[in-house]
Amino acid sequence: MTYDQTGGYMSPTLARLYDHVYGDSQQPGAIFYLEEAVASGGPVLELGCGTGRVLIPIARAGIDIAGVDLSPEMLAVLREKLAREPQEVQDRVSVVEGDIRSFDLDRKFALIIIPFRPFQHIIEVKDQLSCLASARRHLEPGGRLIFDVFYPIIDRLAGPPQVQEKEDLSWLKLDDGSELRRTEKQPWKDYLKQLLGCQLIYYRRWPDGREERHVQAFPFRYFFPFEVEHLLARSGLRVLDLYADFKRTQFGEKYPCEMIFVATPD
């Protein structure tokens, strides 16, 4: 079976709705990556940069940053947002439409980030290794790679698929007068391939009574910590830190949790 590894972000409509759901630059994850970027001094490379939720605040902070993303629709939104920024911010940014599984930008970076789980859209081990190896080639000596994936909640993983829609967001009022709500479900699981079938369903209603329904469907690969450590080791990277949340709590001190890997070339 062939799976969509773009995360379902090739839809122009969903690309336009993305920032209404995820665009808060004050979320803990966005703040964490901004702090890491500033501490690195740059330049920074963001893989899976999307609409620039993380990229643009980093550029505003005075850090040179490049972004790679496979979705032209998401990048179109990023470029529109970037065009509204001061020229000095625009000058710090370069954006490439490309596949994070394999890329060559012909330059090195002090920090490479993969924020908000794009790595979990990479289904095949060979592609995971290719992504990590590509990142390693682009790191300066002593540079760091930082990315986050979730630690599976075992009780939920072992339970039945979630075939009924579950409310994820209450109604949001948008600037154009419409309202947006999102639900989610996980209608299937593939334990052998460590995949969760995810569906995000967006409902939009307009003042004139029109209603729209948009479905974003994709498989999500889940990982366990030693598995990621082995992937990194096979790619010539070693783990410096492993955090359980964006407050930098050490892994093992809480559950459920994130897994935020900080790695550097061997």
N, C-alpha and C positions, 0 to 999 in steps of 0.2 A: 504494500500500500504506500502511496506517495502522500506525504503530509505537507500542508502549507506551513512553511517556516518563516513567513513574513509577519506572523502574529495577526493577520487579518487587517493590516493597516494600508492596504492598497486601495481602499475605497475613499474617494474624495469626500464623501459625506462624513465618514467616521473620522477622517483626518481633521475635518473642521470641528467636530464635536469633542475631539480629544482634550483640548485645553480646558473645556468646561468641566471636565471630570478630574483631570490630573494636573491642571496648570498651576497649582498653588506652589510658588517657589519657596514658601515658608514651611513646606512639609519637612519632617525630620530628615528624610533621605536626601532631598535637594540641598538642605543646609549642610549635611555631612559632606557631600561631594564638593560643594563650594569651598568648605574649609580645607579639604584635602588638596584641592586645586591651588588655592592661595598658598598653602604651606609648601607645595612643590616648587613654586616660582615659575612654573611653566617651562616649555610649552606643554599643553595638554591635548590628548586625543580622546574624544568620546565616540564609542562604538554604539550604534543604535541611537543617534542623537534626536531623532524624531522631529518634533516641532520646536525644539530648543528650550524646553523647560529648565534643563540644567545648563545647557551650553551658554545661553545668553547672559544669565547672571554671572557666570564665570568670566565672560568677556567684559562685563561691566566692572568687575573687580580688578581689571587691569591685566588679566592673564591672556596670553595668546592661546587660542584653542582651535582645533580642527574637529570636524564632525563627519562621520560616515553613516549613511543610512540607505537601505534598499528601496524605500518607498518614495517615489517622486511626489506623491500627494502630501506626505508629511513634510518633506523638504520645501515644498511650495509654501506651506504655512510658515515654516521657519524663516524663509527668505522675506516674506511679507512683514513679519514681525521685526526682522533685523533691519529692514529698510526704514523703520520708524525710529531706530536707535541713532544716537549721535555718531558722526563719522569716525571718531576715534574708537568706538566700540565695534563698528563694522570692520574697521581695518584689522582688528585682532582676530577675526573669524575667517576660516576657510571651510567650505562644505563640499563634500564629494558624495555623489550617488554611487553606492557600491555595496558589496556583500561583505558583511563582517566575518563570514566564514573564511574568506581569502581576499586579502587586499595588499596593495603596495603603494605607499604614498611617497617613497623615496626620501624620508626624513625620519628623525628620531625625536622622542618625546620623554620628558621627565616623568610624566604620569599618563597612564591610559586608564580610562574608566568605562565600565559597562553598567550604567545605572538602571535600576528598576527592571531587572530580570530579562533583558533580551537574550542572555545566554540560555535561558530555559526554552526559548523558541528553537534552539538548535537541537535537532532530534538525534542525529546519527553521531556515533563516537568519532568517526573519521572527520566529521565537520567540526566537532568540538575541539579536537586536537588541532585542526587546521586554523581555527580561530585563535586559539591560544598561542600557537607557533607564530602566526602572523603578528600578534600583539608583541611577542617577545622580540621579534626582529626589529620592531619599531621603538623599543625602549633604549634610552640612553644607559650607559653603565651605571648601575645603582638605581635606575629608575624603578617605578612601581606600577603594578597592575592591580586595580581594585574593582571588584564586581560583587553583586549580591544575588543570592538565590534563596528561596525559602527552605526551611527544614520541614519535611513532611510531618503533618500531624497524624500519627499512626492510627488513632481511633477513626478518624475521618477516612483515611486511606483504605482501611479495612472494611468500612461500611459500604452499603449499597450505593450505586450511582444516584446523583441528585437530578432526577428527571423533571421535577417541578421547579418553576421559576421562583427564585428567592430575591426579595427586594434588596438591592445593593445601595441605591441612592434614592432619597425622597425627591420630590419634584423640585427642580432648579429653575428659577426664572432667568431667562436669557435676555440679552440686550435688545434683540429684535422682537421681543414680546412673546415669543414662544416659551414653552416649558419643556424641560427634559427630565426624564426619569430612566434609570437603568436597573435591570434585573440581571440575574446570572443563574446558570445551572451547569452541572457537570454530568452530562447524560451517559458517558461511558468511561471506562478505565481499561488500560492495557497494562497488566502487572508485569508481563514479560519484558516489555519495552520501557517500563516506567513512565507511562504517559497518562495524562488526564485530559479528557476531552472537555474543553471549556467553551461556553457560549455566553457572550455578553449581549444582552438584548436592550436596545435603546428605543424608548418611546418618546415621541415628540408631538406635542399638540400646539396648534396655532390659535390665535384669538378668533379666527373666523370658523373654528370648529374642525379644521383639517387635522388629521392624525397620521403619523408616520411610524413605521416599525423597521428598525435596522438590526441585523444580527451579525455579530462578529464571532466567528467560530474558528477555533484553532486548537491544536494539541499542545500541551505544556509538559515538558520533560522535568521530572523531579529527580533530585540528587540526594545522596547521603554524603557526609563530610569526607570520609576516607576515599570515596570515589573521586571527588573533586581534587583532593590532594594528589591522587595518582595521575589524574589527567594533567595537572600542573607539572608534576615531576616528569612525565613523558614529554612534555613540551619545553623542558629546560628551565622550569621555574620552581622556586621554593617558597613555601608559605612563611611570611613574616608575622602575620597576625590573623586571627580569625575572631570576628566579633559576632555577638548574638543580636545586636540591635545597632541603631545609628547613634546611640549614645556611647558606643565603644565598650559596652559590657562584654567581658570575655566569654567566649563560647563555653558552654557547660554550666553557666551560672543561672540560666533561666530556660524555660520551655513552656509553651511553644516559642519559637524564635526564628530570626533570620540567620543566614550564614553569609557574612561579609568577609570575603577573602582579600587579603593584602599579600601580594606576591612580588618577587623580584627575580631577575635572571640569576641562575647558578653562577 
